[in-house]
Amino acid sequence: MNTETDWAYRVFEPHGSEGWRPYGSDPERWQGTITTDDANEGPQYAAALVVADLLTEWEMRGLPRARHVRVILWHDEERDPEDPDFIVDVRPPSDIDSA
């Protein structure tokens, strides 16, 4: 029984009143497909891999905190960003959070 699952993903960043746009100066870098080997490794697992990669890059670039981004995942293949299977927002802590 084949338990592999493909999760297409893309990372977006906020763009004011225009909504969301592909993240970074090289948006192709932040899109792709993750294949999981186990049925228990669902979209949360795939999103965690993408977020870990983002955090590693930000740390390597010496950024003091996370950027606001949205990771969108689709089962099998990328579709309309308005119709995702899973979304996770990464937000830097605000001054209000630390109060």
C-alpha positions as CSV (number, residue, x, y, z in Angstrom):
1,M,0.0,0.0,0.0
2,N,1.4,3.3,-1.1
3,T,1.2,5.9,1.7
4,E,3.2,8.7,0.0
5,T,1.5,12.0,-0.2
6,D,2.5,15.1,-2.2
7,W,2.0,18.6,-0.7
8,A,2.5,21.5,-3.1
9,Y,3.4,24.7,-1.2
10,R,4.1,28.3,-1.8
11,V,5.2,31.1,0.6
12,F,3.5,34.5,0.4
13,E,4.2,37.8,2.1
14,P,1.7,40.6,2.9
15,H,1.6,43.4,0.3
16,G,-0.5,46.2,1.9
17,S,-4.0,46.7,0.4
18,E,-3.1,44.4,-2.5
19,G,-3.2,41.4,-0.3
20,W,-0.5,38.7,-0.6
21,R,2.4,38.3,-3.1
22,P,5.0,35.5,-3.6
23,Y,7.7,35.8,-0.9
24,G,11.2,37.2,-1.4
25,S,13.3,38.4,-4.2
26,D,13.4,34.8,-5.6
27,P,9.8,33.6,-5.3
28,E,10.7,30.3,-7.1
29,R,12.8,29.4,-4.1
30,W,9.8,29.3,-1.9
31,Q,7.5,27.0,-3.8
32,G,7.6,23.4,-4.6
33,T,6.4,19.9,-3.5
34,I,7.1,17.9,-0.4
35,T,6.5,14.2,-0.5
36,T,5.7,12.6,2.8
37,D,6.3,8.9,3.3
38,D,3.7,8.2,6.0
39,A,0.0,8.9,6.1
40,N,0.5,10.5,9.5
41,E,2.7,13.1,8.0
42,G,0.0,15.4,6.9
43,P,-0.1,19.1,5.9
44,Q,1.1,20.2,9.4
45,Y,4.2,18.2,8.9
46,A,4.9,19.5,5.4
47,A,4.3,23.1,6.6
48,A,6.6,22.6,9.6
49,L,9.4,21.6,7.1
50,V,8.9,24.8,5.1
51,V,8.7,27.0,8.2
52,A,11.9,25.4,9.6
53,D,13.7,26.2,6.3
54,L,12.4,29.8,6.5
55,L,13.6,30.2,10.1
56,T,17.0,28.7,9.2
57,E,17.4,31.2,6.3
58,W,16.4,34.2,8.4
59,E,18.9,33.1,11.1
60,M,21.7,32.7,8.6
61,R,20.9,36.1,7.2
62,G,21.2,37.6,10.7
63,L,17.6,38.8,10.9
64,P,16.7,39.5,14.5
65,R,13.2,37.9,14.2
66,A,10.8,36.1,11.9
67,R,9.1,37.8,9.0
68,H,5.4,37.8,8.4
69,V,4.7,35.2,5.8
70,R,1.9,32.8,4.9
71,V,2.6,29.2,3.9
72,I,-0.1,27.7,1.7
73,L,-0.3,24.0,1.0
74,W,-2.4,22.0,-1.5
75,H,-2.8,18.2,-1.6
76,D,-1.1,16.9,-4.8
77,E,-0.7,20.1,-6.8
78,E,-0.9,23.8,-6.5
79,R,-4.2,25.5,-7.2
80,D,-5.8,28.8,-6.5
81,P,-4.4,30.4,-3.3
82,E,-8.0,31.2,-2.3
83,D,-8.7,27.4,-2.2
84,P,-5.9,25.9,-0.1
85,D,-6.0,22.7,1.9
86,F,-3.9,24.2,4.7
87,I,-2.5,27.6,5.7
88,V,-0.1,28.6,8.4
89,D,0.8,32.2,9.2
90,V,4.2,33.0,10.6
91,R,4.2,36.3,12.4
92,P,7.0,38.1,14.4
93,P,6.1,38.8,18.0
94,S,4.8,42.3,18.5
95,D,5.3,44.6,21.4
96,I,1.8,43.7,22.6
97,D,2.7,40.0,22.8
98,S,5.5,40.8,25.2
99,A,3.4,43.0,27.5
